[in-house]
Amino acid sequence: MPGGSDALPLPLPPNVLAHLLLVDNPPHHAAGDFCLAGERIVPEGETRYTFSGIGIYRPALFERVVRGERAKLAPLLRDAIAQNRVRGELHGGRWVDVGTPERLAALDRDLRRLTGKAL
């Protein structure tokens, strides 16, 4: 799966808690989140990438989360990464972080330009 694929791997190997899709770092997140060492996600390395928010997760990743309570994903992933239980791949296609109204509006403008129509 290095270099990206059309589908995330299913099923996950038994010892893997998550498989993440990473992307090149957008300007607003230049430092990235994680590194890849082959198919392993590692906390440090030569090149950092941004977590796209897309992944496959085993329920065991969330065992410590109390039902009904909010929990942040990043600490759960970092713990699993430290245990060498997270795999990933780099997505080579287009990906857009629409996490703010401004970025969503910019995407809307780009799509209108591409299609020549109002959406």
Helices and strands as residue ranges (DSSP letters): E 18-23, G 27-29, E 34-37, E 40-42, E 48-57, G 59-62, H 73-82, E 86-90, H 101-115
